[in-house]
C-alpha cells in the first residue's frame, strides 16, 4: 500500500503542480503591474514543469532522479513568488477582497449618490 500511495501522490503532484503553474502564468499575462520579463520567466517555469512530467513518463527507470528534480523545480517556482510580492505586495487587493469592499474610501460623487438613495 505504501508504493500505491506513493504513485498516487506522485501522479497528483505531477498533474496539479504544472497545471497551477500554467494557470498562474495565464493570470500574470492579464495583469499590467508586472513586466513582460517576469511573465516570461513564470511561463518558462510552467513549461519546464510539463517537460519534467513528460520526461518522467518517458524515462520511468530513472524516475527517482526526475522526481527530485520536479520537487526542486516546484520549490524554485514557489520561491519566485517572492519577486512578485516585491513588485506588488497585493495588500490593498487582499484587504478589499476580505472586507468585501466595505472599507474602500468612496469618492465625493458616489458618497452623494449613496446619501440621496438613503433619503429617498
C-alpha positions as CSV (number, residue, x, y, z in Angstrom):
1,X,0.0,0.0,0.0
2,X,2.9,2.4,0.6
3,X,4.0,2.0,-3.1
4,X,0.5,2.6,-4.2
5,X,0.1,5.8,-2.1
6,X,3.5,7.0,-3.4
7,X,2.3,6.5,-7.0
8,X,-1.0,8.3,-6.3
9,X,0.8,11.2,-4.6
10,X,3.3,11.4,-7.4
11,X,0.7,11.5,-10.1
12,X,-1.3,14.1,-8.3
13,X,1.8,16.2,-7.8
14,X,2.8,15.8,-11.5
15,X,-0.7,16.7,-12.7
16,X,-1.6,19.6,-10.4
17,X,1.7,21.4,-9.9
18,X,2.2,22.2,-13.6
19,X,-1.5,23.0,-14.0
20,X,-1.2,25.5,-11.3
21,X,1.9,27.0,-12.9
22,X,0.1,27.3,-16.2
23,X,-3.0,28.9,-14.7
24,X,-0.8,31.3,-12.7
25,X,1.0,32.3,-15.9
26,X,-2.3,33.0,-17.6
27,X,-3.3,35.3,-14.7
28,X,0.1,37.1,-14.9
29,X,-0.3,37.8,-18.5
30,X,-3.6,39.5,-17.8
31,X,-2.2,41.8,-15.1
32,X,-0.4,45.0,-16.1
33,X,1.7,45.7,-13.0
34,X,4.3,43.1,-13.8
35,X,6.9,43.4,-16.5
36,X,6.9,41.1,-19.5
37,X,10.3,39.7,-18.3
38,X,8.7,38.3,-15.1
39,X,5.7,37.0,-17.1
40,X,8.0,35.1,-19.4
41,X,10.1,33.6,-16.5
42,X,6.9,32.3,-14.9
43,X,5.7,30.9,-18.2
44,X,9.0,29.2,-18.9
45,X,9.0,27.6,-15.4
46,X,5.5,26.2,-16.1
47,X,6.6,24.8,-19.5
48,X,9.7,23.3,-17.8
49,X,7.4,21.6,-15.3
50,X,5.5,20.0,-18.1
51,X,8.8,18.9,-19.7
52,X,9.6,17.2,-16.4
53,X,6.3,15.3,-16.4
54,X,6.9,14.1,-20.0
55,X,10.4,13.2,-19.0
56,X,9.1,11.2,-16.1
57,X,6.6,9.3,-18.4
58,X,9.4,8.5,-20.9
59,X,12.2,7.6,-18.5
60,X,10.5,5.5,-15.9
61,X,13.6,3.6,-14.9
62,X,15.3,6.8,-13.7
63,X,12.2,8.1,-12.0
64,X,13.7,8.9,-8.7
65,X,16.1,11.5,-10.2
66,X,13.2,13.1,-12.1
67,X,11.0,13.1,-9.0
68,X,13.6,15.1,-7.0
69,X,14.2,17.4,-9.9
70,X,10.5,18.1,-10.1
71,X,10.3,18.8,-6.3
72,X,13.3,21.2,-6.6
73,X,11.7,22.9,-9.7
74,X,8.4,23.4,-7.9
75,X,10.3,24.9,-4.9
76,X,12.1,27.3,-7.1
77,X,8.8,28.2,-8.8
78,X,7.2,28.9,-5.4
79,X,10.2,31.0,-4.4
80,X,9.7,33.2,-7.5
81,X,6.5,34.5,-5.9
82,X,8.8,36.5,-3.6
83,X,9.7,38.5,-6.7
84,X,6.1,39.2,-7.4
85,X,5.4,40.4,-3.9
86,X,8.4,42.7,-4.1
87,X,6.9,44.4,-7.1
88,X,3.4,44.5,-5.9
89,X,2.7,43.4,-2.3
90,X,-1.0,42.9,-3.1
91,X,-2.0,44.0,0.4
92,X,-4.5,46.5,-1.0
93,X,-6.2,43.8,-3.1
94,X,-6.3,41.4,-0.2
95,X,-7.8,44.0,2.1
96,X,-10.6,44.8,-0.4
97,X,-11.2,41.1,-1.1
98,X,-11.5,40.0,2.6
99,X,-13.6,43.0,3.6
100,X,-15.8,42.7,0.6
101,X,-15.0,46.3,-0.4
102,X,-16.7,47.8,2.6
103,X,-13.6,49.6,3.8
104,X,-12.9,51.3,0.5
105,X,-12.8,55.1,0.6
106,X,-15.6,56.5,-1.6
107,X,-15.3,59.4,-3.8
108,X,-17.4,62.5,-3.3
109,X,-19.8,61.7,-6.2
110,X,-20.6,58.2,-5.1
111,X,-20.9,59.3,-1.5
112,X,-23.6,61.9,-2.5
113,X,-25.4,59.3,-4.6
114,X,-25.5,57.0,-1.6
115,X,-26.9,59.7,0.6
116,X,-29.5,60.6,-2.0
117,X,-30.7,57.0,-2.3
118,X,-31.0,56.7,1.5
119,X,-33.0,59.9,1.8
120,X,-35.4,58.8,-0.9
